[in-house]
Amino acid sequence: MNNENHIDHVGICSIIGQPNTGKSTLLNQILNTHLVAVSPKPHTTRNRIMGIKNITSDQEDYNAQIVFVDTPGIQIGRGALRAYMSNEAVTAAGDCDLMLFIVDASKKTALDDLLNLSAVKHTNVPAIIALNKVDKVSNKKNMLPFMETCSKSGRFQEIIPISGLTGNGVDILLHCIAKTLPQGHRLFPTDMVTDRSELFLISEMVREQIYLQLEDELPYASAVVVNEIEEYKTKDDIIIRAVIYVESESQKSIVIGKKGQRIKEIGTKARKIIGTMLQCESHIDLVVRVSHSWSHNNQGLRRMGYT
């Protein structure tokens, strides 16, 4: 192995599953960084987001570069935004070396949810199941029938119980993924974590706070566009100017809140996460604007950066 770029296992692993199964939480755990927006609400992830994990194992004498692709939950329903998110997931499922199916072990319908995914039925790409949220399962024996059925299907290389939240079982999962990927050369530099821009990552952290702080359907009608990042006082002190778009004047009032308290709180909490992510002191200038029915047509999606 004279070529320093040669490693034993390398490839693209698409993370696929129903909404709210913990796909993004798992990716953040694997990368040990807050890369992807997470919230208890389904459909928080809207885009395919790449995260790169480099593994060096001295004990077993192998190296790996796993290029994870986090995807939106498989969508059911109408509307341009839902169609966009569904296409993001389907495209990722068909353009990878390995599919990692995330299943919520705490749900009684976990098996039906998995078998209903078209990606399971209509592709021959190797697949592994991560039976997630085992920390919420009081009786672990209840998972055995599901694991046995999946094993007998012959469709999956491994079925691994994990907790993306606590990290339990994640090392075992990474080992299985690495061993399943083909041999090859690194696709990306070892110091690269994602291909997404700072503008995109910042917009995701602001949108995460909208999901966490606002109730009901309003988060799904919102989008965040970062227009500018500039040095504020020093190179380690930046100011971010961004726009939160909603679809009606009533939604705008909710996001702003009484005497501007809600938007201030969104900015304050997002600023802390962004500062840690970018390793600098950040300041956020947020404004709220109305773009009627942007999520219902392709033109509106393009304005918000969903292309």
Phi, psi and omega in degrees: 000064181286333180284115184295342179274352181280134175224168185286322185221132180207146177167179182259128180241109180274131180265114188239146175171176176290163176301144172067030176266356176098024181297312183289323176300319178296315181297318177300320178295316181297318183276350183056040177205156180272078183270322190245140177295136178226148175198164177292347183276140175293161177068023177294318178279129181245338185241160165289130181230124183269136175226130188254126179243118175260133183236130172238121182241103178288325183295319183255004173057050172215152175240158179208150168233112180257121178261096180282144174235105176284142185229157172298154174299147179303124191267143170231128180134174184261170176112149183297320182293316178296321178297319178299312182295320178297318179295323177300316182291315182296318179298317180296324180294329182268356186232062182205169176267338182207139174255129175253107180272123178260124182236137179280107183293341182276353181265135179291336182266017186303317182293314178299319179301318182292312185292339179279350179288125182298332181296333177287322188278325197243024176215151179256012178297135177306147186220145174234144175256129168255111179276094193272166177065035179294342177293344179263359182262114184288322180245102185296339179297336180294343180276344187298316179300320178298313182295323180293317179297316180296322180294318181291337181294335181073005184274337190243137180291320182212153170235112190237119175287133181215170165230109178295335182284314183266342182092358180297125178082355184291323178299319178296318179298314180299320178300314181294319179297311182301316182291337181277334183287152181287166174284154179172200181249155179304138177271336184219157176301152185291341180267006181267132181255325181207163176263002182279146181284164175299323179301315181295313183297321178295316180298325179293321181290325175292317181294326176301317180293327175298317179294322183285328189260342183249146185262173172058220189270353187303318180304327183287343178263009184248153174215155181236128177239120177270118184270330188200142169232126180218157176295134182267306176230316178226176180293342177261016182221105188242157173239134183247129176247120185220158180241131171262119179261137173230179189252359179204162179294324179295322177294321178302316180298322180293316181296319179291317179079172181295122181056028176077014185291322183292312181294329177295318180292321176301313180295319182297313182287323177295321182301320180296316181293318180295319178300318177293318182295317183266355180057052178204172174272124184241149175232141185237129174252104183254136171232157181243131179228156180259129172231097189302127173056033182299327184281357185257000181214154185294328178297317178296320178299317181296323178298328181270001176093008179270086182231000000 
